[in-house]
Amino acid sequence: MMTLRTLNTDFHNYVSPAEQQIIVAVGKAAAELGIEAYAVGGYVRDLLLNRPTKDIDFVCLGSGIDLAHAAAKHFKSSPKVNFFKNFGTAMFNVLDMDVEFVGARKESYDRSSRKPVVEDGTLQDDQNRRDFTINALAIKLTPEGLGELVDPFGGIQHLQQGIIRTPLDPDITFSDDPLRMMRAVRFATQLDFTIDADILEAITRNAPRLKIISQERITTELNKIIETFMPSTGFKLLFDTGLLHHFFPEMVKLHGVQVHKGKAHKDNFYHTLQVLDNLCRTSDDLWLRWGAILHDIAKPRTQRYEEGHGWTFHGHDAIGAKMVPDIFRRLKLPLDHKMKFVQKMVLLHLRPISLSKENITDSAIRRLLFETGDDIDSLMKLCEADITTKDAKKMERYLSNFELVRQKLKEVEEKDHVRNWQPPISGEEIMEHFNIGPGREVGILKIAIKDAIMDGDIANNREAAFAFMLDKGKELGLV
């Protein structure tokens, strides 16, 4: 059982000075307007769980827009109120907190859309439309009842038990707004709660309804799951309920084990989740976590059984990197430098592992530094997370080898400065010196200079590169 804070008379002891100032201002504004107001939803849940928050939602029995304008007048900074008449909502930022207002309402839905028909309602109507019982809690703000908790669905008990349940029939809740199924998984993962068995069954039944939700909203919830301490919890729930199958089929295909002549490969779905959890212990970078999710994404396409070798996945790194843009495009993830970074992680994730298994040459290290640049540290974190053996001796040996790779990376970089390497001789200089135009010879010389530096045949400076260029130019008949 989880120990929760108690409210009512203890209410003021648990809120920050900024929160208290906001709550008092809204309570006074509500009293001036002669209406009831409540703090609701996630703010109340997190207050009881002692989780930090940067936003407060208020609901009132009247106009949320009027309440926002009245409350804003109680602050010296006079925050600007942004309001939306069509939705009856308003918000402002004050004391480094986002404060939102809405009038109590009730909703009804058409099965073909997730956009509800909204009408004015009571506090009970408003709580009925909430997604989960732990988000249907309300705290009264008017002076005579300040801190009184309104909990019609046993949300406090469910918080104590660590259970996710819906206020009403879950089939109605999830059919009305299918995104709530993603939110159930997200809250279970974030809070380390259990989704009630009846709720899980309802999610499985209603999973196909996810098709009416925009991919942007689905991906927002997915990223919140990925940003948790142990995202494997969420991915397992998404897989077991069938939700994952509706928007991320490539990851679903990782699941399963094939056996040939008594030899089986590992289940790449659960391996990927273990790599992701491992990485989460060392990095909170969302895009590096996406690199972990996608590092083996091409294994189903490249899976072969080779006599004498067993199961192989040749080229899954390069093919996986080519898959990244299509996956990002479909999931509505950014197609900018973040996508390029994930591509690089997928393409190069085997390189440090192969280096750790052989005698490390300076040439191999230079080429790795050249290709990764400032992302080498991220790549090393991903590769270490990719060690999932349960053999303690193997684990110790692999980590020791990786430490040698790290040391060698440091030594070579200090000596040769090839991280974010730029060629000491440009293509324009080559053309000017040999009096030639753009063409095959320029490319040959640029690649030859790069390879000579990477292989350690010449120093990484202009003087050595220029002398090498002259010799190579003679070989090509340019002199």
N, C-alpha and C positions, 0 to 999 in steps of 0.2 A: 504494500500500500504506500502511495506517495503522500508525504506530508505537505499540506497546502497552508498558505497563509489564511488567516481569518480576516474578514473585513468589518463592516459596521463601525464600532467605536475605534477599531485599530486602523481604519482606512488611511488616515493621515500619516501614520508611521511608516507606510510602505511605498508611498509615492515620492518621486523626486521633487525638489522645490519647483522646477519648471512644470511638471505635471500637476502639482497642487495648484499653482497659479492659474493654469489653464482650466482646471476643473472648477475652481471657485468662480472664475470669470463666466464660464458657461452656465453654472448654476444661478448666478446673479442675473444673467441675461434672460434665462428661462423664467425666473421669478418676475422680472420686469414685464415680460410678454404674457405672463399668466398661463404658461404651458408647462408640462412635465418634460424633463429631459433626462437622458440616461447615457452613460458610457457603455458601449456594447462590444461584443465580438472578441476579436483577437486581443485587443488591449486588456480586457478583463481576464481572459484566459492567461495571458502572459504575466499579468500582475499577480495572479494567484500562484503561478508556477515560478515566480521570481526570475522571469526572463526579461532581458532588456528590450525596449521597444522605442521606436522613433516616430510612432504615429498613434493617434487616438481617434476613434470613430464615435460620433454622438448621434443618437436618434431622439427625435422629439415628437410629441403629439401635437403637431402643427407644422409650420413651414420651416424646413431646415435652412432655407436661404435667409429668412428673416432672423433666425437664431444666430446664424454665422455673422451677419452684419451687426447684430446687437452685441455679440460676444467680442467682436474685433474692437469695439469702442472701449473696452475695459483694459486695453494694453496701450502703454505709452508709445510703442512703436507703430501703432495703427496699421496692422498688417493688411495688405491688399486682399480682398475677398474675390476669389474666382468662383463663379456660379454658373449653373447650367439649368435654365428654366425648364427645358423639356424633360429633364430627369429629376428635377426638384432637389438637386444636390449642390453643395457649396464646400469650399475648402480654403484654408489659408495656412501659411507657415509662420510659426511664432516660437521663440525660445528654442530654435533648432528642432522643432517638431512639426510634423504634418498633421493638421487637424481637419477632420472632415465631418460634414453635417448632412443629415437627410431626415425627412419627415417619415414617421412610421407608415409602412405600406404593406399591402398584400399583393400577391402576384398570381397570375394564372398563365399557363403555357399552351402553345400549340405544338403538337408532336413534330412538325416539320421544321421548327425553328427553336433556338434557345432564347430568343428575345421575348420577354414576358409582357403581358398586359398588366400595367401597374395601376393600382387604385390606393387612395388614402386608406389607412387602416389603424388598428390599435397596436399597442405594444405586443400583445399576444400574436397578432397577425404578423408582425415584424419578426418575432422570434420563431414563428412557425416556418418562415421562408429561409431560415439560416441553414447552412449545410450540415453542421454537426452540433451535437448537444454541447460540446465544450466550447463552441463558438456562439452559442445562443444565450450566454449569460449576460446580464445587464446590471449596472450599478446605478441606483437612483441618485440624482444630483441636486434636487431641490432641497433647500435648507432643512425642512422639517424631517426629511428622510434620507439625508446625505449618507451614502455608504451602504444603504439597504440593498441586498443582493436579490435579484429576481431570477429564479432558476426553475422554470416550469418542466424541464425534461431530465432532471437528474444529472446535469452537467458536472456539478461538483463531485458527485460520486464517481462519474466516469473519469474525471481528472485524477482522482485518488487511485482508481484502479488501472489507469493507463490504457483506456479503451476508447476507440473511435466508433461512435454510433450516430445515426441520423435522428433528428427530432421526430420525423414522421416516417411513414412507410418508405423504406429505402428505394423501392422500385419507382415510386413517384418522385422522390428526391433526385435520383440519378437520371430518370427519363426527362424530367423538367430541364435540368442543366447537367449534361453529361460530363462537363469539366469537373464536377464535384468528385467524380471517381478518381481523377488524377490528384485532386486535392487531398482525398482520403489517404492515398499512398504517400503523398508528400508530408502530411502531418504525422503519419505513422513513422516515417523515416526521420523527420526532424526531431520529434519528441520522444522517439523510441517507445511508441505506443503500439498496442495490438489492435488490428481492425477486427471488430466483432464478427464471428463466423457467419451470422445472417447477413451482415453487410457485405462481406467478401463474396458470398453467393450471389447477392444482388448485383455487385459489380460485374461478376462473370456473366450474368444473364444480360446485363445492359451494355456490355463492352462495345457491341456494334454501333450503339448510339453515338459513340465518340466521333463518327464521321460527320456530324453536323457542326462540330466545333472547329474553328479556324486553327490551322497549324501553328500560327503564332502563339495562341493562348496555350495550346498543348505544350509547345516547346518552352514557354516561360515556366510552367510547372515542372517540366523535365529538368531544366537547368537548376531549379531550386532543390530538386532531389539530388542532383549530381554534386551540389555544393555542400551537402550534409557531411557529417563526420564519417558515416558508413553507408554510402549510396547503394551498396549491394542489396541492402534490405529493401529499398524501393524497387530496384530492378527485378528482384525475385518476385515481388508482389505484382509488378506490371506484367511479368511473364506468366505467372500462375493464373492470373485473372483473365489473360488474353488481351489486355489493353495494349501491350507492347506490339502485338501482331498487327495492329491497325495503323501504326505510324512508323515502325522501325523494323521492317522485315529482315533487313540485313543482319541485325543483331540476333533476331530469333533463329536464323539459320546457323548460328554458331552452336546452338544447343544440340546435344546428342553425341553418342559415341558409336563408331562403326568398328566391327571386329572382322579381321580377315586372318584365317589360319591361326586363330588363337591370339592374335596381336591386336590390341586396341589403342587408339590414340586418346588423349585426354579430352574431356568435354571443354571445348573452347569458350562456351558461354560462361561457365562457372570459373574457368581460368581467368577470363577477362575481368570478371567481378572481383576476383581476389587481387589481381594486379591493380585495379582501381582503388580498392580499399587500402592496399599497401601504399599507393602513391598519396592517398589522402592523409597519411600520417606525416608526410614530409612537405606537402605542397597544397595550398588552397587556390592555386591558379586554375580557374574553370577550363581554360583552353588546353592546359597540359592534361587535365583530367579527361577531356575529350580525346586527347591523343592516346590515353590508356584505353578508352572505350573502343577506339577504332584501330588500335595497333595490329590486331589479328583479323580485321574484318574481312579480308580476302581469303582466309583459310578455307572456307567451304568451296570457293572457286578453284583453288589450287591443290586440293587434297587428292593425293594419289598413293596407291600402295605399290612399292617397288620391291621386287624380290631381292633379298639380301640386305635391304635397308629398312624395310618396314614402311610406316606411314611418313610421307613427305609433304611439304607445303612450299615447294620451290617458287620463289618470286612473289610470295604473298605480301612482302614489304612494298615492292614497286607497284603491284596491281592494287593493293590497298590504298596507296597514295593517290592513284588515279581515280579511285572511287570516292574520295573525300569530297570533291566539289559537288558531285551529284547529290550526295547525302546531305551536305550543308544546304544546298539549294532547296531540296524537298522539305527539309525540316525548318526552313526559314531562319537558318543561322547566318551570321555575317559572312559575306564573300570577300572580305578584305584581308588584311595582314593576319587576322586571327585564324582564318581558314588556311592561309599559307603556312602558318606556324604548325598547325595540326598536321598538314600534309608532310611537312619536314620531319616531324616526330615519327609519323607512320613509316616514311621512306627509310629513315636512318636507324630505326629502333634495334636492328640486329647488329649494327656495326660495332658498338662498344662490347657487345656480348662476344662477337667473334674475336675481337682483339684480346679479350680477357682469357681466351683459350689457347693462345699461341704466343710465341716470342714477339713482343711488341717492337716494331721498327719505328724509327723516327718518321719515315716516309708515311706510314699508315696513320700515325698520329697527326702529322701535318695536314693530310687530306681530310681527316675528320674535323679538325679545327677549321679548315677552309670552308667546308660544306655547312658546318653548324653555326660558325660565328659566335655571337653572344648567347645563342641558345644551347650551347654545349652543356651547361649546368642542368638545364631542364631535361635534356636528353639523358644525361647520366642518372637523374632521379627516376625517369621512366624505366630505364633499363634495370636499375636495381629493384624497382618494384616488380619487374617481370620475372624475378627469381621466385618461384613459388614451390620449390621442392620441399618436401616434408622431412628429407634426410638432413639432420643437423650438421653432419660433417660436410656434406656437399654444399649446404648453405654457407658454412664458414669459409669453405674454399672459394666459392664464387665471390663472396663479398671481399675476401682478401685480394683476389685477382682484380676486382673492380678498383680497389684502393691503389693497386699498382698502376692501373690505367689512369686514374685521376692524377697520381704523382707524375706520370710521364707526360700527361697533358700540360701540367703546370711547367715542367722543365722545358718542353719543346716550345711552348708559347713564350716563356721568358727569353729563350735563346733566339727563336726565329720570327716571332711576332707575325704569325699567319692568321690569327683570329681576325675576322672581317678583312681579309687580305685584299689589297688592290694591286693590280699589276704595275710594276715599276716602269714599264714601257707601254704606252698606249698605242692603239691601232693607228691613230693619226700620226704619231711619231714614226711608226714603222713605214707608213706610206710616204711621209715626207723624206725620210732618209734614203729610201731606195727608189724614190721618184716613181711610185706605182699607185694605181687607184685601188678602190675596194675590190677584194677578190679572194680567191682560195689561198694565195700565198700569205696574206695578212692573217687569216685565221690559223694557218699552220704555224706561223711564227708565234702568235699569242699563246696557243696551246703548248708549244714546245717550251717557251719561257716558263709558263706556269708549272708544267710537269718537271722541268729541271729544278725549280725551286722546291717543289713539293718532295721530290726524290732526294733532295740534299746535294745535288750535283753542283749547284751554284748558290751563292749567298743571296739572301732576300734583300737586295739593294739595287739601285739603278746602275751602278758601275758594272757589277757582275752581269746583270741582265743585258746591258748594252753590248758588252764583249761577246756574250753568248749569241745575241741576235746577229752580230756581224758574221760569226762563224756559220751559223745556221743559214744566213742569207747566201753565203758562198755556195753551200751545199745545194740550195734551190736555184742557183744560177742567176741570182739577183745582182751580183757584183761583177 
